Structures are given as structure tokens and as C-alpha cells.
Amino acid sequence: MDVLSSRVLLRPIDLAATQQFYRDVLQLAVAREFGPAQQPGMVFFLGNGLLEVSGHRPPGKPSTLVLWLQVRDVQAELEQLTARGATVQREARKEDWGLIEAWIQDPDGTRIVLVQVPEGHPIRRDVREP
């Protein structure tokens, strides 16, 4: 398979509120908008990937998507995000596997895991033989 491009698709219950969250609270840059002016789809830059927030899913059907976002400083990001209205599901803590994680959620209930890779963690080290 020759994959030329990819993105994650999120179908929210409340399209406008969810797009506003990713644009204004997380402050992700908009890569493009498409579709009808009254309910456009939006594609956001998401690190080295893309997140498309478009369409709808029926109320009562929970989101199964979890976004994993690596940041430089989880605590600093949590402070900024809560000041902009983000809902914290779980405060930052060091996991058994050594990463520092905090959980927030978008207005649609999608979990967003903020991850900090501490100094000395194997993800930061090149463990290949010299």
C-alpha cells in the first residue's frame, strides 16, 4: 500500500461547539474548511497529522476516539487550556510506563490525552547499538 495522506475523522454530536473547541480552546490551526457555509467541515493541523471535524453522529452514541497529543509541559498546557474553558477529566500524573499524562475532553466527550515525555525516558533516547 502506498499511503499518500491520512487524517483522523471526528463526527461530533454538536459540530459548531466541537469545531470551536479545537479552534479556540486547543488553538489548532485550520488547514482548510469545506462544504456548506452554514455547516462547514474543518480540517485542523494536528502535529504531523490532520484532524477533520465534520458531519454528525446521533445523540446518545458516545465517541470512541481518543486523541494522544504530546506536549512539552503538561502542567503548563493544562493551566492554559482550563483558562480557555477546557474540562479536565484527570489531572497530570506520572504513569507506570514513565510518561506524564493528563486527560481533558472536548464538548462532545472525546478524550484528549496530553502527554509529556520526561528527560531520560526511552522514547527520548536512541537505544540502537552504535
C-alpha positions as CSV (number, residue, x, y, z in Angstrom):
1,M,0.0,0.0,0.0
2,D,1.3,3.4,-0.9
3,V,-0.3,5.9,1.5
4,L,-0.1,9.5,0.3
5,S,-2.0,11.2,3.0
6,S,-4.1,10.5,6.1
7,R,-6.2,12.1,8.8
8,V,-8.4,11.3,11.7
9,L,-12.1,11.9,11.2
10,L,-14.3,13.0,14.2
11,R,-18.1,13.0,13.7
12,P,-19.4,15.1,16.7
13,I,-23.0,15.5,18.0
14,D,-22.6,19.3,18.2
15,L,-20.5,20.3,15.1
16,A,-20.2,24.0,15.9
17,A,-19.2,23.6,19.6
18,T,-16.7,20.9,18.8
19,Q,-15.1,22.9,16.0
20,Q,-15.0,26.0,18.3
21,F,-13.2,23.9,20.9
22,Y,-10.4,22.7,18.6
23,R,-10.0,26.1,17.0
24,D,-10.4,28.4,20.1
25,V,-9.6,26.3,23.2
26,L,-6.9,24.0,21.8
27,Q,-6.0,26.7,19.3
28,L,-5.2,24.2,16.5
29,A,-4.6,25.9,13.1
30,V,-7.2,25.3,10.5
31,A,-5.8,23.6,7.4
32,R,-9.0,24.1,5.4
33,E,-12.8,24.4,5.5
34,F,-15.1,22.7,3.1
35,G,-18.8,22.1,2.5
36,P,-21.8,24.3,3.0
37,A,-21.3,27.7,4.7
38,Q,-23.9,27.0,7.4
39,Q,-22.2,23.7,8.5
40,P,-18.7,23.6,7.1
41,G,-16.3,20.8,7.8
42,M,-12.9,21.8,9.2
43,V,-9.6,20.1,8.9
44,F,-7.1,21.1,11.6
45,F,-3.3,20.6,11.7
46,L,-2.5,18.1,14.5
47,G,1.2,17.8,14.9
48,N,2.4,15.7,12.0
49,G,-1.2,14.7,11.1
50,L,-4.6,16.2,10.4
51,L,-7.9,16.1,12.3
52,E,-11.2,16.5,10.3
53,V,-14.2,17.6,12.3
54,S,-17.3,17.3,10.1
55,G,-20.7,15.7,9.8
56,H,-22.7,14.4,12.8
57,R,-23.4,11.4,14.9
58,P,-26.6,10.8,16.7
59,P,-27.0,11.9,20.3
60,G,-26.5,9.1,22.8
61,K,-23.9,7.4,20.7
62,P,-20.6,8.0,22.5
63,S,-17.4,8.9,20.8
64,T,-14.8,6.1,20.8
65,L,-12.0,8.3,19.5
66,V,-9.1,9.1,21.9
67,L,-6.5,11.7,20.8
68,W,-3.0,11.4,22.1
69,L,-1.2,14.8,21.9
70,Q,2.5,15.1,23.0
71,V,3.3,18.5,24.5
72,R,6.4,19.9,26.1
73,D,4.9,20.7,29.5
74,V,1.6,19.0,30.5
75,Q,1.0,21.2,33.6
76,A,1.6,24.5,31.7
77,E,-0.8,23.3,28.9
78,L,-3.5,22.3,31.4
79,E,-3.3,25.8,33.0
80,Q,-3.7,27.5,29.6
81,L,-6.5,25.1,28.4
82,T,-8.6,25.4,31.6
83,A,-8.3,29.2,31.4
84,R,-9.8,28.9,27.9
85,G,-12.6,26.6,29.1
86,A,-11.3,23.1,28.7
87,T,-12.8,20.4,31.0
88,V,-10.1,18.4,32.9
89,Q,-11.0,14.7,33.3
90,R,-7.8,13.8,35.1
91,E,-5.0,15.9,36.5
92,A,-1.4,15.3,35.4
93,R,0.4,12.3,36.9
94,K,3.3,10.1,36.1
95,E,2.1,6.8,34.7
96,D,3.7,3.4,35.4
97,W,5.3,3.5,32.0
98,G,7.1,6.7,32.8
99,L,5.1,9.3,30.8
100,I,3.3,12.2,32.4
101,E,-0.3,12.3,31.3
102,A,-3.4,14.4,31.9
103,W,-6.8,14.0,30.3
104,I,-9.2,16.6,29.0
105,Q,-12.3,16.3,26.9
106,D,-13.9,18.2,24.1
107,P,-17.5,19.3,24.3
108,D,-18.6,16.1,22.6
109,G,-16.9,13.8,25.2
110,T,-13.9,12.8,23.2
111,R,-10.9,12.1,25.5
112,I,-7.7,14.0,24.7
113,V,-4.6,12.7,26.4
114,L,-1.9,15.3,26.9
115,V,1.4,13.5,27.2
116,Q,4.8,14.8,28.3
117,V,7.9,12.6,27.7
118,P,10.3,13.3,30.7
119,E,14.0,13.6,30.2
120,G,15.7,10.2,30.3
121,H,12.6,8.3,29.1
122,P,13.3,5.6,26.5
123,I,11.2,7.4,23.9
124,R,13.8,10.3,24.1
125,R,16.8,8.0,23.9
126,D,18.3,6.4,20.8
127,V,18.6,2.8,22.1
128,R,20.2,1.4,18.9
129,E,23.6,-0.1,19.1
130,P,26.3,2.4,18.0
